[in-house]
Amino acid sequence: MLKTFSIGGIHPEGNKLSAKSAIQELPIPKIATIPIAQHIGAPAKAIVKKGDEVKVGQLIAKASGFVSANIHSSVSGTVFKIDDVMDATGFRRTAIIIKVDGDEWLETIDRSKDLVTEITQTKEEIIKNIGEAGIVGLGGATFPAHVKLSLPPGKVADVLIINAVECEPYLTSDHRVMLEKADEIMVGIQILMKAIDVKRAIIGIESNKPDAIAHMTQISSKYPGIEICPLKTQYPQGGEKQLIAATIKREIPSGALPIEVGAVVQNVGSAFAVYEAIQKNKPLFERVATVTGKSLKNPSNWKFRVGTPVNDIIEASGGLPEDTAKIIAGGPMMGKALVSVDVPLTKGSSGLLLLAEEETARKDIKACIRCGKCVSVCPMGLEPYLLMVLAEKKNYERLESDSVMDCIECGSCSFTCPANRPLLDYIRLGKGKVGQILRARK
């Protein structure tokens, strides 16, 4: 029987339209717009200025704190300007804009395709160099990887869990990376195991990827301590707490982190980035993303350079369909709608979903019928209908006591509500305000 988490969950249609599409390389943009904040935490600080010549892989913005991440140039050329530009959220944020001239890489980057399996660096060197390479969680959260690997004093991990679930409908970039870069991923996992000093790693993969499960199982047999764990196709299987519950049957207490139950979780794409950083001395300046949609001519998986305009990757996939009503950055459950196709792709860009009008139109909101469906599907055991009411009434004290901060914003409640109530919208608003209150209290 396939493993899964025990509380809630839904099963939306998979729509993995691009699963058979091999990874292609997107052409280098003429101008790269590289934001200095592509991660959770403090924005990096630019260390280049207008007129500077830069190469691919060169550090252009330095982390400004422990929870921050370095930013490297994804292109070679001249810094045109440093300015505030609109990002994927619609806000104006600082970015380094580079006019591209050729494709000259730093000589220190190993560009060969040779697999390097020997790990020569110490655990301290690994963590330091992962931080230097600017690696963040590539599943969407973009939490700096070196921070996760720097275990708090007194905490010990006994297992590394690799999130290869990719439970969001439509997205297939992790799926393709597993099929095409399995050995590199395995070495990257061994590097992560050494960094946190564990002998066991579990790769969780949903059962709707049988080819990836078979391939990764075959490849992992050459690498001691790494096991493949097929999981039931059930959203949000890729949530950190849900993945831990499914794979090792441990429950994380409210407000706690995975290390409290002896686990560290990293995305499978991050494991590949770690391999490139440690074995090839390559910073994180490119990644794979899915571009998909039912009306799109060529649903595809692309390796792109950070700073490439969204429009470039859409055009490479066949162009914007006439019936497109909304472009989602990420998947349909947790992704955010873009305000423009001129915004840049970033480290956190796991996919773009182009939706037609009939797929995006909101239905009329009706009164709550007290059916309890939102409660039954909540993977965190919350009461979404009540949290929405409390958020509407701005009862932040009650929101806090009713554990609104435990919400993982998966959208299962809104998906299942027969009254079409915007549960997650209000919960997000309430959660944001409670978060402000908690930070002010500290």
N, C-alpha and C positions, 0 to 999 in steps of 0.2 A: 504493500500500500504506500502511495506517495505521501511524503511528509508535507505538513502545512501548519500554519498557526491555528489557534483554537477559537479565537474570538472574532466574529464578524467576517467581513470580506464579501466581495461581489465577483461576478464573472462577465465583464463587458466583452463585446466582440473583439477579437484580436486584431483583425485588419493588418496583418503583417505583410503588406503589399510588396515591400522591398527586400524580403528575406532572401531571395535568390539573386539579388543584385550584388555582384562583387564590388569591393571598395575601389573607387576610382580617385585619381588625383585631380583636384580642382585647379585650374590655371591660376597663377599668381596674379593678384590684383594690381592695377596700375597705381592705386593709392591705398595704403593700409591705414586704418584708423584703429589704434590700439589703446583701449581704455586702461587706466592705471588701477582700476578697481574691478577685478574679475573674480573675486573671491569673497567669502565671508570674512569679516574682520576689517582692520584699518586699511585704507587705500595705500598703495605703494607711492613712493615719492620719485618723481622724474629726476634722472641724473644726466639727461642729455638736454640740449637746447637747440633752438632753431639754427639750421645750417650745418649741424653735425652730420658726418657720414657714419652710417651704421651698417653692420653685416648681419646676416641671418644667425640667430642664436645669441646676439650680443645683449647684455643686460642694459635695459633702458630705464627701468624704474625699480627702485630697491624697496623691499619690505620695510614698513615703518614701525613694526612692532612684532611681538611673538606671534600673535594671530594676524598674520598678513602674509603676502606672497610676492616674490619677485616677478617682474614682467620682463620678457625678452622680446627682441625684435623678431618678427616672423619673416621679414623681407630685408633686402639690402637696398640702400639708397640714401636719400637726404631727408633729414627732419625738416618738414615743411613748416610746421607750427605745432605748438602745444595749446590746445583750446578746449573749451567746454562744448561737447557735442551731445546730441540726443542718443541715449542708449536704448536697449530693448524694452525697458520699463516705461519709456516716455520722458524720463528725467534727463536733464543736461548734466553730464559728468565730464571730468577732465580726461582727455585722451591725447596720445602722441600720434601725430599724423605724419606719415612718411611717404614721400614720392619715390616710387620703386624704380631702381635702375639695375637691371640684371638680376642675378641670384647668387651672390657671393656669400658663402658660409664661413663661419669661424673655422680656422684650421684645426682646432682642438676637437671638433665633432667628428666621430667615426661614422662615415656615411656608407660603409660597406654593409652588405646583406648577411655577412657571416654571423652565425649564432655564437655568442660568447657565454659559456656556461659557468666558468670558474669565477667565483665571487671572492675577490681579494680584499675588499674593504672591511673594516671593523664595523660593529653596529653603530658606534658613535659617528664614524665617517659616513655611513649610509644615511643616517638621519640628517646630518649636516648637509650632505650633497643633494638629498631630496629637497630640502628647503632651498638650497641655492638654485636648483633647477625650476623652482616655482610650481611644483606639482600640487594640484588640488584634487578634490574628489570629482571625478568626471561623470558621476551619476546624475548630477544636477545641483547638488548642494554646494559644491565648490569650497568645501572646508579644507584649509591647508593641510596637506598630508603629513608634514613633519610634526605638526602639533598633535595629531592623533597618535603618532608613533612615539612621542615623548610622554611616556606613562607617568602619571602623578606619583609623588613619593609614597611609598607603601603599597602601591597597587601592582599586581602581577597578572599578566595574561597567560592563559594556557592554550588558547586557540586563536588562529587567524581565520576569519570568515570572509570569503570573497563573494561580493554581490554581483552575480552574473545573471540575475533573474530577468531584468528588463521587462517588468510586468506592465508598463504603460502600453496601451494599444498603439499600433502603428510603428513604433520605434524598433529598429533592427540593427543599429550600429554596433552594440556590444555583441550581438549574435554573429555578425560578420567578422569582427575582430577575433572572436574565439575560433572561427573556422579557418582564418587566414594567418593568425599569429599565435597559435597555441603554444609552441615551444618558448617563444619570448615571454608569454604570459607566465608560464611555469617557472622560468628563471626569475621573473619579477616577483612571483609569490615567494620563492625561496629567499630572495633578498629581503622582503618584508618580514618573513619568519625570523630571519637572523636579526633584523632591527629590533624586534620585540621579544626575541629569545624564546620562541616556541618551537615545538617539534611537530605540531599538527596544524594543517590548514584544510578547510572545507570550502569547496566551490559550489554554491547553490545555483542551480539552473532550472527554470520552469520546464515542465514536460512538453510544452508546445514547441520546443527546440530539440527534437530527438537527434538530429544530425550533429548539433553542437554537443549534446550529452555523450553521444557515441565517440566523437572525435576527441573530446577533452578527456574522456575515460581512457582511451587508447594512449594518448600522449602522456597523461599523468602517471601511467604505470612506470615510466622511466625516472620519475622524480619522487623519492621517498618522503612520506609524511603528508602528501597531498591527495585528498579524496574528493570524488565528485558526488554530490548529493542531489538527485533528481527531486524536484518539488512539484506539488500540485499546481496547476495553472489557476491561480486565485489572486485577484487584486486585493490589497496592495502587498503582495508577497515580498516585494523588494524593499519595503519599509524596514529600517534597521532593526527595530524591536521585533517585528513580525518574522524577519529572516532568522534572528537569533532563536526565537521561540520554535521555529520550524526545524532548524538544523541541530540544535543542541538542547532543546527543551528547557531553556532557562528564561525566566521572566525578569525583565529589568524593572526595578522599582520606579514609581512616579518621580519624575524630575532627575533621575539618575542617568549615567552614561553606560555604554556597553562594558567598559572596563570594570564596572562594579560586579559583573558576573564573569569576569575573566576573559572577555572577548574583545577583539579589535576587528572592525569591519572596514574593508576597502573595496572599491569598485573594480571590476575586472579591467576596465579601460585604464584605471589608475595603475594597476599592476603592470600593464604593458608600458605605460609612461615611466614607471620606476625602472624597468629593464633598460629602456633607452637612456635614462639619466645616468644610471650607475655603470652600465656596461658600455655605453656608447658616448657618454659625456654630452648628451643632447638635452637641452632644456625643453620645457613644455611650451611650444609655440605653434603646434598644429595638432589636430585631433580628427576623429571620424564622427560624422553626423549623418542622420537620415533626413532626406527630403521626400515627403510623401503626401498622398491625398488621393481620393477616389477619382478626381478629375484630372490629376497631373499626368502628363504624357509619359514620363519616365521616372517612376518612384525609384530612388537611388540612394546609395551610401557613398559619401564623399569624404576624402581626407582633405581638409582645408587649412590654410594658414590663418591664424588669429588676426583679426582686423579686416578680413574680407567682407565687403558689403553683402547683406542678405540677398540682394537682387542678383548678384553674380551666381550664387548657388542655385537659385530658382531658375534662372535662364539656362544654366547648364543641365537642368533636369527637364527641359522642354518648354520653359516659360510659364508665366502666370495664367492659369485657366480663366476664361471669361467669367465663369460662374463663381469665382472665389469671393467669399464674403469676409473671411477672417483668416489671418495667418497666425498660427500658434507657435511660440517658441517653446519646444518641449513636446510632451504628449498631451492628449485631450483631457486627461484627468487632472493633472497638476500644472500644466503649462500655462503661459500667460500670452494674451493677444498682443501682437506687435502693432505699433502705431505707424510704422513706415518700413519700406523695404530697403531704405538707405542706411539703416543702423548696422553696426558691425557685428560679425560673428565673434564669439569669445570662447574662453576655455570651458565655459559652462554650456555651450551650445550643443546639446545632444541630438537635436532634431528640429525640423520645421514641418509643420502640418498645415496643409492648405485645405480649408473647409468651404463647402458650398453653402448657400443661403439656407437650404432646408436642414442642414446639419447644425447650424449655429443659432437659428431663431429661437428665442426664449418663448416658452408657452406662458399663458396667463397664470399668474400666481393665485392660488386658491387658499382658503382657510385650512389650517392644519386639521386633519380628521382623526388625530390621535391613534393612528394605525400602528405606530411603534416600529415601522420598517427602518427608519434611520438609526434607531437604537440597536436593532438586531444586526445591522451590517457594520456598525462602527468597530473597527479593529482595536480601538483603545478602550472600549467599554464605556464610552461617554453617552450623554443624552443630547444629541444635536438639536432637537426641537426646542429644548429648554435653553440651551446656550444661545440660540438665535434670539429668543425672547429677551433673555437677560442683556444681550448686546444691544438690541433695539432700545431697551429701557435704560441703557447705560449703567446697569447695576454691576460695576466692575468688582466690587468686593465679593459678591456672590459668584461671579464668573471665575474669580480666582479660587474660591473654595470648592467650586464644582469642576476644578481641574481643566480649565480651558487651555492651559499651557501644555497639556498632554496631547492635544489635537495635532496630528501629523499632516493635516490639510490634504488628505488623500482624495476628498470629494465623493467618497462612497455614499454619504448621506444625501447629498444633492442629486446624485445619479439615480437613487432608488425612490426618492420622494414622489408619491403619486399626485401631490398637490402642487408640484413644481415650485416649491419654496426655495429661495436662494440661501439655503442653510449655511453653506461654506462661506459665502460672501460676508454675512454678518458675523460668523464666528471669527473670520480673519480680522475684521475690524475690532472686535472685542479683544481678541488675543493680542493684537498690536498695542492696544491701550493698556492692557494688563501688563504686558511686557515693559512698557514705559514706566509704569508705577513700580514694578519690581526693581528695575534698574535704578530709579530715583531713591528707592528705599535703601539700597546698598551704599 
